[in-house]
Amino acid sequence: MASNDAHEIQSVISRYTNCVNRRDWSILPGIFTADAVWSAPAIPGATFEGHDAVVAGIPALVEDTTSLIQLNTPSDISIDGEHARAQCSIRETGSIQRDGIRFEAHGWYDDELVREHGLWKFARRTFSLIENYFTPISPLGGA
């Protein structure tokens, strides 16, 4: 495995996480292939097929959250020519203010990436939810 390729793949994964955390949706078009698929099987309606659906679907999934922070572990990456697989664990925390809830989710991403014109991009990104928790938001001061 070329060290530079692994670094570039980890960079794509980190850019995705940063994009979601900062809601900088301008990053999404450049990191998914034309026929990409993004899915989270445990979440109803959370499968997006094709570049345009992925780029529109991910922001729509998080639009109701007041805050959302994903923390991902370094990825386990294997490369075979112009194709790669990666896995990383995710811890996600956030809130939905209008519903008065805070949440925490644990899971992992299984990724398939391809190199297009010298750049690594997601061809398939699948989020497997392991567990999640919901708690009411308490006012400051605990009152």
N, C-alpha and C positions, 0 to 999 in steps of 0.2 A: 504494500500500500504506500503510495506516495504521500509523504508527510504534508506537502503543500495541499494536495487534494483533500486530505482529512481536515486540515485547517480551514480550507474554503467551505467545506460542507458544514463544519461546526459554525462558521460565520453565517451561513444561510439560516441555520436553525436559530442562532442567537438574534439575527435580524428579525426573524418572524416574531420571536418573543418580545423583542423591544417594540416592534410595530404594534402588537396587541396591547402591551402595557401603556404605551404613549398614544395609542389610537392614531398612529401615523399611517393611515391607509395607503399613502402614496407608495409605500414599500411593496405591497402585495403584488401588483402586476409584474414586477421584475423577478419574483422568486418562484412563480408557478409556471408550468408548461401549458401549452394551448389545450391539452386534453387532460389536465390535472383533475384529481379527485381528492376532496377533503371530506373526511367523515368522522363522526362521533356516534357510533352505533347506539349508545345508551341514551342519546338525546333525540327525541322524536323530531323528524324533519331536518336533522343536522347532517345531511349528505349533499354535497355540492359537486356536480360533475361538469367539467369544462371550465376554462379560464375565467370567463365572465361570471359564471355562477359562483365560483370560489371567491373571486374578488368582491362580489356583492354580498355573498352569504356570510362570510366571517364577520364583517362589521355589523350585519344585522343580528347576529347571535349575541353580541355583547352590547348592543345599543341601550338596553334597559338597565345595565349596570351603572351605578354611580361611580364605582371604582372597581378595578380589576388588575391584579398583579399576578403574573405567572413567573415562577422560578423553575428553571429547568437545569437538570444535571448535565454534566458533560456527556456527550453521546458516545455510544459504542458504534463504530463505523466500520463497514466492510465495503471495499471497492473492487469492482470487476470491470475494468476498461472504462467505458462511458456510463456505467450504471453503478449505483451505490445503494446500500441500505444503512439505516441508522436507527438507533433506539435511544430514547432519553426519558427519564422520569420527570413528572411535572407536579408541582404543588401550586395551586391557584387559590387566591383569596380575593374577596371583594365584597361589595354590598349592592343591594338594590334598595335605595333610600325610600322610594315610593311604596314599597311593600314592607318596609321596616325590618329587612333581614340582612344578615351578614352570612357569607358562605365560605366554605373551604372545600376544595376538591383535590383528590389525589389520583394520579393515573400515569399513563405513559403514552408517548407517541411512537408509532412504528412508521418509518419513512422510507419511501423509495424515491431516489433522486436520479436525474440524468444530467449529463453535461451537454449543453446546447451552446454552440458558438463560443466554447471556452468557459462558459459559466454554469455552475451547478444550480439546478432548480428542482423543486418538488414536483414529482409526477403523481405521487400519492402520499397523503398524510392522514394517518388514522389515529384518533385519540381514543384510548380505552380508559374509561372511567372505572376506578377501583372502588372508591368510596367518596361520599360527600356529606357535608354537615351544614345545617342551617340553624342559626340562632337569631333571636330578636336583637335589634340594635338598641342599646341602652343609651339614654341621654348622658352627656358629660356630667361627671360628678356622681354617677350611679343613682340618681333620684328616679 
